[in-house]
């Protein structure tokens, strides 16, 4: 089954307003090339950026089309309240964010975000029109102990158990990001990525059945570069990429988009791929 692919760039704490606006205009202009634009307009490919909270509005209003989707890197599950420094998921969605990134490993490790927090945020997204992109992944020590499936499985189940099938099938994306491969230059092999993404899909099948599970996009994230994009995305259960550092420059990010398009062709997609 072919699922529309996603290439998402997480800027983390990079770029001010002016730089972000310039990036969006340049990227959008180059996405107008027909072999890219047609796939996006036919809903076969999504290109998403996650700027800082400060730059979300600027990125949204800098677009002249919907070729680029803008998401939020994080958000609070409460609608409002005495939460100094936080921005609610509802506010980001109201502003126009199409995606909310939830449970990134840096949120978990640096800010103490728990599986319970992740679940609260997923439920908050349900009350909006946005989509949830939920990150899961294991530490190097957990991988070396042979506990990858156990750790990732627990994170997935906590995030999705009991969710409405319609939400899961239409508005949930899961990103597998092995913590040991984020910002380290180390990358999981294509077969490693496929193995874990297939395991995640298997869990979704157990909970929701094959029809729902086969419609959920599962991404890989972790030191993604143009050079490894094609091999990773050729795998049948990997439906896109969550890109970190390589998403900060238009040329490198666009190179990943183009390799994703090439991989989509290798998977048998019939479309305007050169």
C-alpha positions as CSV (number, residue, x, y, z in Angstrom):
1,X,0.0,0.0,0.0
2,X,1.4,3.4,-0.9
3,X,0.9,6.1,1.7
4,X,1.5,9.8,1.0
5,X,5.0,10.6,2.1
6,X,6.1,13.4,4.5
7,X,9.4,15.3,4.6
8,X,9.5,17.4,7.8
9,X,12.2,19.8,9.0
10,X,12.6,20.4,12.7
11,X,14.5,23.7,13.1
12,X,14.9,23.3,16.9
13,X,16.2,26.6,18.4
14,X,17.5,28.0,15.1
15,X,16.6,31.0,12.9
16,X,15.2,34.4,13.8
17,X,12.1,35.9,12.1
18,X,14.0,37.4,9.1
19,X,15.9,34.3,8.3
20,X,12.8,32.2,8.7
21,X,10.8,34.3,6.3
22,X,13.6,34.2,3.7
23,X,13.8,30.5,4.0
24,X,10.1,30.0,3.4
25,X,10.1,32.2,0.4
26,X,13.1,30.5,-1.2
27,X,11.8,27.0,-0.5
28,X,8.3,27.8,-1.7
29,X,9.7,29.2,-4.9
30,X,11.7,26.1,-5.6
31,X,8.8,23.8,-4.7
32,X,7.0,25.4,-7.6
33,X,9.0,23.2,-10.0
34,X,6.4,20.9,-11.5
35,X,7.9,17.6,-10.5
36,X,7.7,18.7,-6.9
37,X,4.6,20.9,-7.0
38,X,2.4,18.3,-8.7
39,X,3.1,15.7,-6.1
40,X,2.2,18.1,-3.3
41,X,-0.9,19.3,-4.9
42,X,-2.0,15.7,-5.6
43,X,-1.6,15.0,-1.8
44,X,1.1,12.4,-2.5
45,X,3.8,14.4,-0.7
46,X,3.8,16.8,2.3
47,X,6.6,19.2,3.1
48,X,6.5,20.4,6.7
49,X,8.7,22.8,8.6
50,X,8.8,23.2,12.4
51,X,10.1,26.7,13.2
52,X,10.5,28.1,16.7
53,X,7.3,29.4,18.4
54,X,8.5,33.0,17.7
55,X,8.7,32.3,14.0
56,X,5.5,30.3,13.4
57,X,3.4,33.4,12.5
58,X,6.1,34.8,10.2
59,X,6.5,31.5,8.4
60,X,2.7,31.2,7.9
61,X,2.2,34.6,6.4
62,X,5.3,34.4,4.3
63,X,3.7,31.6,2.2
64,X,1.8,32.4,-0.9
65,X,0.5,28.8,-1.3
66,X,0.0,25.6,0.7
67,X,3.1,23.9,-0.7
68,X,4.7,24.2,2.7
69,X,3.0,23.2,5.9
70,X,4.0,24.9,9.1
71,X,3.9,23.1,12.4
72,X,4.8,23.7,16.1
73,X,7.7,22.0,17.8
74,X,5.8,21.7,21.1
75,X,2.7,22.9,22.9
76,X,0.9,22.7,26.2
77,X,-2.2,20.4,26.5
78,X,-4.2,22.9,28.6
79,X,-6.3,25.5,26.7
80,X,-5.2,28.3,29.0
81,X,-3.9,28.8,32.5
82,X,-1.0,29.8,34.7
83,X,1.8,28.1,32.7
84,X,4.5,30.7,32.3
85,X,6.4,30.4,29.1
86,X,4.1,27.9,27.5
87,X,1.9,28.1,24.4
88,X,-1.2,26.0,24.1
89,X,-1.6,23.4,21.3
90,X,-5.0,25.0,20.7
91,X,-3.4,28.4,20.1
92,X,-0.9,27.0,17.6
93,X,-3.7,25.3,15.7
94,X,-5.8,28.5,15.7
95,X,-2.8,30.3,14.3
96,X,-2.8,27.9,11.4
97,X,-0.3,25.2,12.3
98,X,-1.1,22.0,10.4
99,X,1.1,19.8,12.6
100,X,2.1,19.6,16.3
101,X,5.3,17.8,17.0
102,X,5.0,15.8,20.2
103,X,7.4,13.9,22.4
104,X,10.7,14.7,20.6
105,X,13.6,13.0,22.4
106,X,15.0,16.4,23.4
107,X,11.7,17.2,25.1
108,X,11.8,13.9,26.9
109,X,15.5,14.0,27.9
110,X,16.1,17.8,28.6
111,X,12.7,18.8,29.9
112,X,11.5,15.6,31.6
113,X,8.5,15.0,29.3
114,X,6.9,11.7,30.1
115,X,4.7,9.3,28.2
116,X,1.8,10.6,30.1
117,X,2.6,14.2,29.0
118,X,2.8,12.9,25.4
119,X,-0.6,11.3,25.7
120,X,-2.1,14.6,27.1
121,X,-0.7,16.5,24.1
122,X,-2.1,14.0,21.6
123,X,-5.5,14.3,23.2
124,X,-5.2,18.1,23.1
125,X,-4.5,17.9,19.3
126,X,-7.7,15.8,18.9
127,X,-9.6,18.9,20.0
128,X,-8.2,21.0,17.2
129,X,-8.0,20.7,13.4
130,X,-4.2,19.9,13.5
131,X,-2.4,16.7,13.0
132,X,-0.2,15.0,15.7
133,X,3.3,13.9,14.8
134,X,4.4,11.7,17.8
135,X,8.1,10.9,18.3
136,X,9.3,7.6,19.8
137,X,12.7,6.0,20.1
138,X,15.2,4.2,22.3
139,X,18.5,5.2,24.0
140,X,21.7,3.5,22.9
141,X,21.9,1.6,26.1
142,X,18.4,0.3,25.6
143,X,19.3,-0.8,22.0
144,X,22.4,-2.6,23.2
145,X,20.4,-4.4,25.8
146,X,18.0,-5.6,23.1
147,X,15.1,-3.6,24.4
148,X,14.3,-1.5,21.3
149,X,10.9,-3.1,20.6
150,X,10.0,-3.0,24.3
151,X,10.8,0.7,24.8
152,X,9.3,1.8,21.5
153,X,6.3,-0.4,21.9
154,X,5.6,1.1,25.3
155,X,5.8,4.6,24.0
156,X,3.5,3.9,21.1
157,X,0.9,2.1,23.1
158,X,0.8,4.9,25.7
159,X,0.3,7.5,23.0
160,X,-2.4,5.7,21.0
161,X,-4.3,3.2,23.1
162,X,-8.0,4.1,23.0
163,X,-7.8,6.9,20.5
164,X,-10.6,7.1,18.0
165,X,-9.9,5.2,14.8
166,X,-10.8,8.2,12.6
167,X,-8.2,10.4,14.3
168,X,-5.5,7.7,14.1
169,X,-6.1,7.0,10.4
170,X,-6.4,10.7,9.3
171,X,-4.5,12.8,11.8
172,X,-1.8,10.8,13.4
173,X,1.8,10.4,12.2
174,X,4.5,8.5,14.2
175,X,8.2,9.4,13.9
176,X,10.7,6.7,14.9
177,X,13.9,8.6,16.0
178,X,16.5,6.4,17.7
179,X,17.9,8.8,20.4
180,X,21.5,7.5,19.7
181,X,21.2,8.8,16.1
182,X,20.0,12.3,16.8
183,X,22.6,15.0,16.3
184,X,25.4,12.4,16.6
185,X,26.1,11.7,12.9
186,X,25.2,8.1,13.5
187,X,22.3,6.8,11.5
188,X,20.3,3.6,11.7
189,X,20.7,1.5,8.7
190,X,17.8,1.3,6.3
191,X,17.0,-2.2,7.5
192,X,17.1,-1.1,11.1
193,X,14.7,1.7,10.3
194,X,12.4,-0.7,8.5
195,X,12.5,-3.2,11.3
196,X,11.3,-0.8,13.9
197,X,8.8,1.0,11.7
198,X,7.3,-2.4,10.8
199,X,7.1,-3.2,14.5
200,X,5.3,0.1,15.2
201,X,2.8,-0.7,12.4
202,X,2.4,-4.2,13.9
203,X,1.4,-2.6,17.2
204,X,-1.1,-0.3,15.4
205,X,-2.6,-3.4,13.7
206,X,-3.0,-5.1,17.1
207,X,-4.9,-2.1,18.5
208,X,-6.8,-0.8,15.5
209,X,-6.7,-3.5,12.9
210,X,-4.9,-3.6,9.5
211,X,-7.1,-1.1,7.6
212,X,-6.4,1.7,10.1
213,X,-2.7,0.7,10.7
214,X,-1.9,0.5,7.0
215,X,-3.0,4.1,6.6
216,X,-0.8,5.6,9.3
217,X,2.4,7.3,8.1
218,X,5.5,6.2,10.0
219,X,8.6,8.4,9.6
220,X,12.3,7.9,10.4
221,X,14.4,10.6,12.1
222,X,18.0,10.7,13.1
223,X,21.0,12.3,11.3
224,X,19.1,12.3,8.0
225,X,21.0,13.6,5.0
226,X,20.5,13.5,1.3
227,X,22.9,10.6,0.9
228,X,20.9,8.2,3.1
229,X,17.4,9.4,2.2
230,X,16.8,7.1,-0.8
231,X,17.9,3.9,0.9
232,X,15.8,4.6,4.0
233,X,12.7,5.6,2.1
234,X,12.8,2.6,-0.2
235,X,11.7,0.5,2.7
236,X,8.0,-0.4,2.7
237,X,7.1,0.8,6.1
238,X,9.0,4.1,6.1
239,X,6.8,6.8,4.8
240,X,8.9,9.9,5.3
241,X,11.6,11.6,7.3
242,X,11.9,14.0,10.3
243,X,15.0,16.0,9.4
244,X,17.1,18.0,11.9
245,X,20.2,19.9,10.9
246,X,19.9,19.2,7.2
247,X,16.6,21.1,7.2
248,X,18.2,24.4,8.1
249,X,19.5,25.2,4.6
250,X,17.2,25.3,1.6
251,X,19.6,23.4,-0.7
252,X,20.1,20.5,1.7
253,X,16.5,20.2,2.6
254,X,15.4,20.4,-1.0
255,X,17.9,17.7,-1.8
256,X,16.2,15.4,0.7
257,X,12.8,16.2,-0.8
258,X,14.1,15.3,-4.2
259,X,15.6,12.0,-3.0
260,X,12.3,11.3,-1.3
261,X,10.5,11.8,-4.6
262,X,13.0,9.4,-6.2
263,X,12.3,6.8,-3.5
264,X,8.6,7.2,-4.0
265,X,9.1,6.3,-7.7
266,X,11.1,3.2,-6.7
267,X,8.1,2.2,-4.6
268,X,6.0,2.2,-7.7
269,X,4.2,5.5,-7.4
270,X,2.8,6.6,-10.7
271,X,3.2,10.3,-10.9
272,X,5.2,13.3,-12.2
273,X,8.6,12.0,-10.9
274,X,11.7,12.8,-12.9
